[in-house]
Amino acid sequence: MATKRLDREQRPGWIVYSILTAGVFFVLFVLAGTGFSGYEDFVPIGGLLQRLSLTVGFAWASTVRGSPARRGWRWCGWWSRATWSWPS
């Protein structure tokens, strides 16, 4: 949904950033899981990889939250199941 909106607004940089962030997050998440599963090469750094994946994910969320691509969204309120809508 976010990439469709960014594509419509012609913001290819945000699309590339989002896709790369998703890939890096996924790889770090899987490697952290391998460390916690007991693979000897990743056991010592499993916690570090987990923290890196969380940092990447939170950095992306914070960046997108404050990005110009987010303008135009408005909060509908808790009574509407906490959804976002476009201004009319």
Contacts in CASP RR format, 6 or more apart in sequence:
PFRMAT RR
TARGET T0000
AUTHOR 0000-0000-0000
METHOD contacts of the structure
MODEL  1
MATKRLDREQRPGWIVYSILTAGVFFVLFVLAGTGFSGYEDFVPIGGLLQ
RLSLTVGFAWASTVRGSPARRGWRWCGWWSRATWSWPS
2 18 0 8 1.000
2 64 0 8 1.000
2 69 0 8 1.000
3 15 0 8 1.000
3 18 0 8 1.000
3 19 0 8 1.000
5 69 0 8 1.000
6 12 0 8 1.000
6 14 0 8 1.000
6 15 0 8 1.000
6 18 0 8 1.000
6 69 0 8 1.000
7 15 0 8 1.000
9 69 0 8 1.000
11 68 0 8 1.000
11 69 0 8 1.000
14 64 0 8 1.000
14 67 0 8 1.000
14 69 0 8 1.000
17 60 0 8 1.000
17 63 0 8 1.000
18 60 0 8 1.000
18 64 0 8 1.000
21 56 0 8 1.000
21 57 0 8 1.000
21 59 0 8 1.000
21 60 0 8 1.000
24 56 0 8 1.000
25 53 0 8 1.000
25 56 0 8 1.000
25 57 0 8 1.000
25 60 0 8 1.000
28 49 0 8 1.000
28 50 0 8 1.000
28 52 0 8 1.000
28 53 0 8 1.000
28 56 0 8 1.000
29 50 0 8 1.000
29 53 0 8 1.000
31 42 0 8 1.000
31 46 0 8 1.000
31 49 0 8 1.000
32 42 0 8 1.000
32 46 0 8 1.000
32 47 0 8 1.000
32 49 0 8 1.000
32 50 0 8 1.000
32 52 0 8 1.000
32 53 0 8 1.000
33 42 0 8 1.000
33 46 0 8 1.000
33 49 0 8 1.000
33 50 0 8 1.000
34 42 0 8 1.000
34 46 0 8 1.000
35 42 0 8 1.000
35 43 0 8 1.000
35 45 0 8 1.000
35 46 0 8 1.000
35 47 0 8 1.000
35 49 0 8 1.000
36 46 0 8 1.000
36 47 0 8 1.000
36 50 0 8 1.000
42 49 0 8 1.000
64 70 0 8 1.000
72 86 0 8 1.000
72 87 0 8 1.000
73 84 0 8 1.000
73 85 0 8 1.000
73 86 0 8 1.000
74 84 0 8 1.000
74 85 0 8 1.000
74 86 0 8 1.000
74 87 0 8 1.000
75 84 0 8 1.000
76 82 0 8 1.000
76 83 0 8 1.000
76 84 0 8 1.000
76 85 0 8 1.000
END
